[in-house]
Amino acid sequence: MPDIQTLRDSAVRPTIAARKAISLIGGLGALGLATCTQAAPAFDSDSPWMLGDWNGTRTELAEKGYDFKLDYTGEMGSNLHGGYDHDRTARYSDQFGLGTHLDLQKILGWHDAEFQLTLTERSGNNISNDRVNDPRVGGFTSAQEVWGRGQTTRLTQMWYQQKFFDQKLDIKAGRFGEGEDFNSFPCDFQNLAFCGSQVGNWAGGIWYNWPVSQWALRVKYHLTPELYAQIGAYEQNPSNLDRDNGFKLSGSGTQGTVLPVELVWTPKLNGLPGEYRAGYYYSSAKATDVYKDSNGQPAALSGQPYRSASSKHGVWLGVQQQLTSRASDNSRGLSVFANGTMHDKNTNAVDNYVQAGVVYKGLFDARSKDDIGFAMARVHVNPAFRKNAEAINQAHAVFDYNDPSYLPPQDTEYSAELYYGVHLTNWLTVRPNLQYIRHPGGVNEVDDALIGGIKIQSSF
């Protein structure tokens, strides 16, 4: 079996590799010592880091291939009006992310190779869980996107990436989430309906976004500089969601594989950047029908087990395009975006989702790095899923919404968010926002909710 060096573009003798490996260990040691160096200058508004550059040590390490960061995201939400519970309680949730990125070409001489390691820690509570949504059925969107997937510490990224053929072929392997590469989308909004990969929000039982990781392989090939195709294979293992399995590396509990494919076009229209995505996912694991038994009858009424499907699938489309610039500055201007997903009607609670919005960066000359955004989303519940709730109520002879044992049928939820991002420094942005949720959780009996929020993003 050939050693790893034979798989790279250029061979490196084992003795040289050994010496460079020692250099890597030494560099990581220097990195640890650097954290003890007094920040200089700390809290400089022009620095990308709150703690500064440590008298140039941080930049020097980055130039040698050792890049690392500690990020923080905090989100507050309060239901100002309406919702399932009209109590105006405020909730706070947050996330710390500690990561290191190693340029292995600079460190070890491995051409076009890199490594990423990231740990995350989430804590706090979410206003959507019991104040906005009916807790008997929960909701679809979340007013605080940083909450979720278990308030715990996780290994979120641990991957090796290698490029070949003048960087046309790009292969990544290790532990990471689907949304990192497929159906990816920025996360400046606070509502989950406008943040990150949306497939994972509506097919969450099989597609795991940040901060959950699983064993995965992603292969990308650039057909042209502006067009690439990619395919992935991700371990479908629900046990990775458990709070106690944040650092689980074994494959026990694996049920199948999620196989996404995607075509991505990144043109510049009139010199302004855009990104257009179209993709399809297929899950090889068995999936449970949301309504019928093996005889095609409502399982809740027949008493028979819900029938099983051999797979699950869905599609997505995504568009982001900057339309204008300000004073020939492409970092400022108006951008538009839209996303949509469609899912298997036999096995998925949500059958389709659409959202669209606008973002303007640098609206005011005196605040050229601030941004303002507005977006709207519609989450549509699979009619079969709704019929199943009605059948369950019928089977238990419960028809009063106020009865604690009643299971509210869910239909369509609408969300909107308006935010203004105050770029206080290069390492701190604060985004106050207002969110409006119509029919939270798709339950018509729940009052529409007005939510006030604040999102804080900082880099140490």
C-alpha positions, 0 to 999 in steps of 0.5 A, a space after each residue: 500500500 503506497 504511503 500518503 506522500 505518493 498520493 500528492 503532487 510532489 514527493 517529500 522524503 520521509 526524513 524531511 517530513 519527519 523534521 517538518 512534523 517536529 516543526 509543526 509540533 513546535 509551532 503549535 507549542 509557540 502558538 500556546 505560548 503566544 496566547 500568554 503574550 500581552 495583547 498589543 494593541 487590544 481593543 483596537 477597532 481596526 484589528 480583526 481580533 479583540 485581543 489584538 495581534 500580540 505584538 505581531 506574533 499572531 500575524 507571524 504565525 498566520 504567515 507560517 501557516 498557523 491560523 486560529 480564532 475564537 469566535 462568539 455569537 450571542 442572541 437575545 429574544 423576547 416576545 414583545 407581543 403574542 405567541 403561545 404564551 404572552 409572557 414577555 420573558 426574554 431568553 439568551 443563547 450563545 455559542 463559542 467557537 474555537 478553531 485552528 486552520 493549518 496551511 500544510 503547504 507552508 508547514 509541511 510542504 504538502 502542496 495545496 493541502 490544509 487541515 481544520 479543527 473546530 470545537 464549539 460550545 452552546 448554552 442558553 435557552 430559546 424564546 421560541 420553545 415555549 413562549 412563541 410556539 405551542 410546546 405540544 408540537 413545537 415550531 419550525 423556525 427559531 427566533 434564536 438560530 444559535 440555539 439548537 442541536 443540544 446545548 453542549 460542547 462538540 467537535 464540529 470540524 476535523 477535516 483534511 482537504 487536498 487539491 489537485 490539477 491546479 486546484 481544479 479538483 478539491 477533495 475534503 474528508 473527515 468530520 463536518 456537516 453538510 451545510 458547510 459545502 452544500 446549500 450553504 448560506 450566510 448567517 447574519 439574520 437571527 431567525 433560523 429561516 434566514 440563516 445557514 443551509 435551509 435543507 437541514 432546517 426542514 429535513 433535520 432528521 437526516 441532514 445535520 448542519 453546524 455544530 453537529 459533525 459526522 464522517 463525510 467525504 466531499 469531492 468538488 471539480 471546477 468545470 470553469 473558474 466560475 462553475 463547479 460541481 460537487 458530490 458528497 457522502 455523509 454518515 447518517 447517524 442520529 446518535 451524533 445529535 445526542 448531547 453526550 456524543 459531541 466527541 463520538 468518533 465511532 460509526 455505531 448507530 449509523 443508519 445509512 448515507 446522505 448523498 448530496 450533489 450540487 452545481 454552483 455558478 459564481 459569476 460576476 454580473 457587471 463586476 458584482 459577485 453572485 452565487 447560484 446553487 441547484 442541488 439534490 439529496 438522497 438518503 439511503 436509510 429507511 424512512 417512516 411514512 408520516 401518515 399511512 400504514 403498509 395497507 395505505 390506511 391512516 396508521 393512527 386509526 388502524 393501529 398498525 405500524 407506519 409504513 417504511 420507505 427505502 429512501 428519502 430525497 429532496 431538492 434545493 435552489 439558492 440565489 445570491 446576487 449583488 446588484 449595486 455598488 456605492 461610489 465604485 466600492 463593491 463592498 457597499 451596495 444592494 444585494 438580493 437573495 432567495 432560497 427554496 427547498 422541496 422534500 419527500 411528501 411521504 416521509 417529511 413533515 415539511 414539503 416545501 419552503 421558500 424565502 427571499 430578502 435584501 441586504 444593503 451594506 454601507 447605506 450611510 457614508 458615515 457608517 460604511 461597514 454597517 448593513 441592513 437586511 429584510 427577509 420573508 419566509 414561508 414554511 409549508 407543512 406536508 398535508 399528509 403530516 397534518 392529516 396524521 395529527 387529525 387522525 391521532 386526535 380522532 383516535 383519542 376522541 380529543 377535539 378541543 384545542 385547549 385539551 392538554 392531550 390535543 395534538 394541534 394540526 400544523 399548516 403554514 408558518 410565515 416569518 419576517 425579519 428586519 435587522 440593522 447591523 452596527 459594525 462597532 469595530 472590525 471584531 464586533 458587530 451588533 444586530 438589533 432586529 424585529 421578527 414577526 411570526 404568523 401562525 407560529 409552528 403552523 398552528 392557526 390557534 396561536 397568536 401571531 408573535 412580534 419578537 425583539 432580538 439582538 445578535 452579537 458577533 465577535 472575534 477574540 
